[in-house]
Amino acid sequence: MSSHPKSLDALEPLFEATSVEEINTPTTPYVRTAACLIIGDEVLNGKTLDTNSNKMAKLCFELGIEMKRTEVIPDDPDTIIESVRRAANEYDWVVTSGGIGPTPDDITYDAIAKAFHSTPLVYNQETLRRMEVSSEIRYGKKDVPENVRLARSRMALFPKEAEVIFPVPAYWVPIVRVHKKVCILPGIPRLFEGLLHGYRPYIALDPAVPRPIRCLIETKIPESGLSPLLTRLTEDGKRDGIRVGSYPKWDAGVHVSLIGTDQSMLDRYAKIVQDETGGELV
């Protein structure tokens, strides 16, 4: 089964994807931890609902990467600079979402270039070429006013030392990677998700690190009634490599979450929860 979103699989490839070998070398560090920075005043003022950090968290879980932090920050250059520097210092992989369109409030490329001393911004000719090809296919060959052309070209103006990665043959939009670990993505959810999933082969994963497994048990017992059991399992889980969580469903009991890497151990814990609560696997 394809790892790409269904909408992505249905698109016709227009371009060549960047070679994975061009990006990953034998010395590329493994990615074990990650952070996501959601950039945009429209998220903070309630106009736009962020779903991109959730998509990234799900991908990280699937790949065995510990998603350590999500931040929502404004379209403010000083805030972006501080946040992206801090995240890059603390985590192996940082993904930003938003602020890379053609309008004056789209300042993410410029701020991140300043954060890593990768100024000035320079036009990427391959991105401009792909943008033009895609536009002609979608809208036909049209004369574009100079001010519109210049605004559109801003979307190909990247930090000078950035890597420009095209993971999806159907998209002209690249992932711009700075400092070998900061990946700059658009905020549009469909593009974000498509590029994020397309980037999977470019992520260096430690083959010795097992992928996590999640098990959910639905119970009808209130969370307070489950507390003694959960306390006991949490303590035992520290020894057995099982993380225990509980998530109340309003007027519908509680989901008990078990996460581990050993299926047999996970099954044993799940049986304990089922036997003591009468719960059912979800």
ABEGO torsion letter per residue (X at the ends): XBABBAAAAABBBABBBBBAAAABBAABBBBABBBBBBBEAAAAAGABBBAAAAAAAAAAAAAGBBBABBBBBBBBAAAAAAAAAAAAAABABBBBBEGABABAABAAAAAAAAAAGAOBBBBBAAAAAAAAAAAAAAAEBBBBBAAAAAAAAAAABBBAABBBBBABAABABBBBBBGGABBBBBABAAAAAAAAAAAAAABBBBAABBBBBBBBBBBABBAAAAAAAAAAAAAAAAAAGBBBBBBBBBGAEBBBBBBBABAAAAAAAAAAAAAAAGBBBX
